[in-house]
Amino acid sequence: MTAKPAIYIIKKKGGHGGHHGGAWKVAYADFVTAMMALFIVLWLLNTSKAVKEAVAGYFKDPAGTANKVGSNIAGSGEKILLSHDNMGQLKEKLEKALKQMPNFDKLKKHIVMTITSEGLRIELTESEKGTFFDSGSPNLNGDGQDIVKILAGELGKLPNKLALEGHTDSAPFADGRNYGNWELSSDRANSTRRLMQENGIGANQITQVRGFADQRLLKPEAPLDPANRRIALIVLYQQDANGTAATGSVTTPANSADVSSSETATQESKAEESPSSGMKSASPTTSTKPDGATTAPKQPANGAMSMDEIRRAVEKMNSKKPTSSSQPPSATSDKPKDKPQY
């Protein structure tokens, strides 16, 4: 017998299949992104208004100025209208913000805030060595820049207009220089304006930049006192839009009163005329004059005509009166002949 050939069974281990691609990863990443966006929206719906404004400000200005809410540079926010009633609240808020400065204790005696008829007045006064400006320089130093930036960040949230003033002492500049206190006060106010507009103040929010030199001294009794060198920032009250209308409405009742007075005088004149006409006769046929006085077409055009008619009526009435014993006989002899018969 022939031997059967050996049968060899070769078992190959199945290896890992080829790469199936990364399409599932893209789909999974899209799913995770969508879920993250969903949860962010759900979180925002349950947050406070301040957080919503901060998030909206970030997406409108990712550069990092979103905390300047309400200015032209930063995101949007609710602007608070300041009037005479709540200007004190702004003063307290600014004082609280300035206290966060590291060297506030050294500068606080040079920061003066007062509420005046114009608005909230913030004055940065100088010392002998210079607090916010170097002596004779129109540029703010480090402390001056820090405090102006803080004020700009807070005041940029308001709709109120601002005014800037520059003041100096009476110390003159050296002879031969074409530069004096007028130029220095104006330049310091302008340099403050530029820095504020770079840090949150709107381009149209500052309406006035004034340079007064030494004409409005803080201490008139000491014109060389360094406290006279100062920068003043005024937060102006909002203008009353009804001021003009109220002024115009005052004149209308005055004119109405004049017309009423003239009408009353005319009616009184007619009232005096009516009894005079009634003295002539009690007959109804002679009562046409009072009826005509009450009819609109027969009223006189002005006061002069009315007086003329009254004068003529009185003269006519006197001419028809019976003679008295005190009158001369020659003056009344013809009166009974002319008197009409009733």
C-alpha positions in Angstrom: 0.0 0.0 0.0 1.1 3.4 -0.8 1.3 5.8 2.0 -1.1 8.7 1.9 0.5 12.0 1.4 0.7 14.1 4.5 -1.7 16.9 4.7 -0.3 20.0 6.1 -2.8 22.5 7.5 -1.3 25.9 7.7 -3.2 28.3 10.0 -2.4 31.9 9.6 -3.1 34.2 12.4 -5.3 37.0 11.2 -3.4 40.3 11.7 -5.0 43.7 12.4 -6.8 45.1 9.5 -5.7 48.1 7.6 -6.3 51.7 8.8 -10.0 52.6 8.6 -9.4 56.4 8.2 -10.1 59.3 10.6 -13.5 60.4 9.5 -15.0 59.3 12.7 -12.7 61.6 14.6 -13.9 64.6 12.7 -17.5 63.7 13.3 -16.8 63.2 17.0 -15.0 66.5 17.3 -18.0 68.3 15.7 -20.3 66.6 18.2 -18.2 67.6 21.2 -18.0 71.2 19.9 -21.7 71.4 19.4 -22.3 70.0 22.9 -19.9 72.6 24.4 -21.7 75.4 22.6 -25.0 74.1 23.9 -23.8 74.0 27.5 -22.3 77.5 27.2 -25.6 78.9 26.0 -27.5 77.1 28.8 -25.0 78.6 31.3 -25.4 82.1 29.9 -29.2 81.9 30.1 -28.9 81.5 33.9 -26.2 84.1 34.6 -26.5 87.7 35.7 -26.7 90.7 33.5 -23.2 91.8 34.3 -21.7 88.4 33.2 -23.7 88.5 30.0 -22.4 92.0 29.2 -18.8 90.9 30.0 -19.1 87.9 27.6 -20.7 90.1 24.9 -17.9 92.7 25.3 -15.2 90.0 24.9 -16.6 88.8 21.6 -17.0 92.4 20.4 -13.5 93.3 21.4 -11.2 90.3 22.1 -8.1 92.6 22.3 -8.6 93.0 26.0 -10.5 96.4 26.3 -13.9 94.8 26.9 -13.9 96.0 30.5 -14.4 99.6 29.2 -18.1 99.2 28.9 -20.0 102.0 27.1 -17.1 103.7 25.4 -16.4 103.9 21.7 -13.5 101.5 22.1 -15.1 98.8 24.2 -18.2 96.7 24.1 -21.7 97.9 24.7 -23.3 98.4 28.1 -26.1 100.3 29.9 -25.3 104.0 30.3 -26.4 105.6 33.5 -27.8 109.1 33.3 -26.3 111.4 35.9 -28.2 114.3 37.3 -28.2 116.6 40.4 -29.7 113.7 42.4 -27.2 110.9 41.8 -23.9 112.8 41.1 -22.9 112.0 44.7 -23.1 108.3 43.8 -20.6 108.9 41.0 -18.2 110.7 43.5 -18.3 107.7 45.9 -17.7 105.3 43.0 -14.7 107.2 41.7 -13.2 107.4 45.2 -13.6 103.7 45.6 -11.9 103.0 42.3 -9.0 105.4 43.1 -8.3 103.7 46.4 -7.2 100.6 44.4 -4.1 102.5 43.4 -0.9 101.3 45.1 0.2 104.8 46.1 -3.2 106.3 46.8 -2.3 107.3 50.3 0.5 109.6 48.9 -1.8 111.1 46.3 -5.1 111.4 48.1 -4.5 114.9 49.4 -3.9 116.1 45.9 -7.3 114.7 44.6 -10.2 117.1 45.3 -13.8 116.2 44.2 -16.6 118.7 44.7 -20.1 118.9 43.3 -20.7 122.3 41.7 -23.4 124.0 39.6 -21.6 122.6 36.4 -21.4 119.0 37.7 -18.8 116.9 39.5 -15.4 118.7 39.5 -12.3 116.6 39.9 -9.1 118.6 40.5 -5.6 117.1 40.5 -3.4 119.6 42.3 0.3 119.8 42.2 3.0 119.8 44.9 6.2 121.8 45.0 8.1 119.0 43.4 5.3 118.0 41.0 2.7 115.3 41.6 1.1 114.6 38.3 3.3 116.7 36.0 7.0 117.5 36.1 7.7 121.2 36.7 7.2 123.2 33.5 6.3 120.1 31.5 3.0 119.5 29.7 3.2 115.7 29.9 1.8 113.6 32.6 4.2 111.6 34.7 3.7 108.0 35.9 1.3 108.8 38.8 -0.6 111.2 36.6 -1.1 108.6 33.9 -2.3 106.0 36.3 -5.0 108.2 37.8 -6.1 109.6 34.5 -6.5 106.0 33.1 -8.6 105.0 36.1 -10.9 108.0 35.7 -11.2 107.5 32.0 -12.2 103.8 32.5 -15.0 104.9 34.9 -16.2 108.0 33.1 -16.3 106.3 29.7 -19.3 104.3 30.9 -21.4 107.5 31.3 -23.3 109.4 28.6 -22.4 112.7 30.3 -20.2 115.2 28.5 -16.8 116.2 30.0 -14.8 119.4 30.2 -11.1 119.8 30.9 -9.3 122.8 32.4 -5.7 123.6 32.9 -4.5 126.1 35.5 -1.1 127.4 36.6 0.3 129.6 39.3 1.5 133.1 38.8 5.2 132.3 38.5 6.4 133.6 35.2 8.6 131.7 32.7 12.1 132.8 32.0 12.5 135.8 29.6 13.2 135.1 26.0 11.0 132.0 25.8 8.0 132.1 23.5 6.1 130.0 26.0 4.2 131.0 29.0 1.5 130.0 31.5 -1.3 130.2 28.8 0.5 127.7 26.6 1.4 125.4 29.6 -2.2 125.3 30.9 -3.7 124.6 27.5 -1.0 121.9 26.7 -1.6 120.1 30.0 -5.3 120.0 29.5 -4.8 118.7 25.9 -2.3 116.0 27.0 -4.9 114.8 29.6 -7.6 114.8 26.9 -5.5 112.6 24.6 -4.7 110.1 27.3 -8.3 109.8 28.4 -9.5 109.3 24.8 -7.0 106.5 24.5 -8.3 104.7 27.5 -12.1 104.7 27.3 -13.4 108.2 26.8 -15.4 108.6 23.5 -14.2 111.0 20.8 -17.3 113.2 21.2 -17.6 113.0 25.0 -15.1 115.8 25.8 -16.7 119.0 24.6 -14.4 121.7 26.1 -10.7 122.0 26.7 -9.9 125.2 28.6 -6.6 126.9 29.5 -6.9 129.6 32.2 -3.2 130.2 33.0 -3.2 132.0 36.4 -6.6 133.8 36.0 -8.5 131.4 38.3 -6.2 130.7 41.2 -7.2 128.1 43.7 -5.6 130.2 46.4 -5.8 133.8 45.4 -4.1 134.9 48.6 -1.0 132.9 47.6 -0.6 133.2 43.8 2.7 131.3 43.9 1.4 128.3 45.8 2.0 125.1 43.9 -1.7 124.0 44.5 -2.7 126.6 42.0 -1.1 124.4 39.3 -3.8 121.8 38.6 -5.9 120.0 36.1 -9.7 120.1 36.5 -12.0 117.5 35.0 -15.7 118.4 35.1 -18.5 115.8 34.6 -21.2 118.0 33.2 -24.9 117.6 34.1 -27.2 116.4 31.3 -28.9 119.3 29.5 -32.6 119.7 30.1 -34.3 119.2 26.7 -37.5 120.9 28.0 -35.8 124.1 28.9 -36.6 125.9 25.7 -40.2 124.7 25.5 -40.8 125.8 29.1 -39.4 129.3 28.3 -41.6 129.6 25.2 -44.7 128.6 27.0 -44.4 131.4 29.5 -45.2 134.1 26.9 -48.4 132.5 25.8 -50.5 133.1 28.9 -49.2 136.7 29.0 -50.6 137.4 25.5 -53.8 135.7 26.4 -54.1 137.9 29.5 -53.6 141.0 27.4 -56.4 139.9 25.0 -58.7 139.1 27.9 -58.0 142.5 29.5 -58.9 144.3 26.3 -62.1 142.3 25.9 -63.0 143.0 29.5 -62.5 146.7 29.0 -64.6 146.7 25.9 -67.4 144.8 27.7 -67.2 147.3 30.6 -67.5 150.2 28.1 -70.5 148.6 26.5 -72.0 148.1 30.0 -71.6 151.8 30.7 -73.2 152.6 27.3 -76.2 150.4 27.9 -77.5 152.1 31.1 -76.9 155.5 29.4 -79.0 154.5 26.4 -81.7 153.1 28.7 -82.2 156.5 30.5 -83.5 158.0 27.3 -86.7 155.9 27.2 -88.1 152.7 28.6 -89.9 151.9 25.3 -88.7 148.7 23.6 -88.2 150.6 20.3 -85.3 152.5 21.8 -83.4 149.3 23.0 -81.7 148.6 19.6 -78.3 150.0 20.8 -77.8 147.5 23.7 -78.8 144.7 21.3 -76.3 146.0 18.7 -73.6 146.1 21.3 -74.0 142.3 21.9 -73.9 141.5 18.2 -70.5 140.6 16.9 -70.7 142.5 13.5 -71.6 145.8 15.3 -68.7 145.7 17.7 -66.1 148.4 17.2 -62.9 147.5 15.5 -60.7 148.9 18.3 -60.9 150.7 21.6 -60.7 154.3 20.0 -64.0 153.8 18.0 -65.7 152.5 21.1 -64.8 155.5 23.1 -66.0 157.9 20.3 -69.3 156.2 20.3 -69.6 156.4 24.1 -68.7 160.1 24.0 -71.3 160.8 21.3 -74.0 158.9 23.1 -73.3 160.7 26.4 -73.3 164.1 24.5 -76.6 163.2 22.9 -78.1 162.1 26.2 -77.0 165.3 27.9 -78.5 167.4 25.1 -81.9 165.7 25.6 -82.0 166.1 29.4 -84.7 168.5 30.8 -83.4 171.8 31.9 -82.6 172.3 35.6 -82.9 175.4 37.7 -79.1 175.8 37.9 -78.7 176.2 34.1 -79.1 179.6 32.3 -82.5 180.1 30.6 -80.8 180.9 27.3 -79.0 177.6 27.2 -82.2 175.5 27.7 -84.9 177.5 26.1 -85.0 175.5 22.9 -84.6 172.0 24.5 -88.4 171.2 25.1 -89.1 172.0 21.5 -86.5 169.5 20.2 -87.5 166.8 22.7 -89.4 164.0 20.8 -92.9 163.0 21.9 -93.3 159.5 23.2 
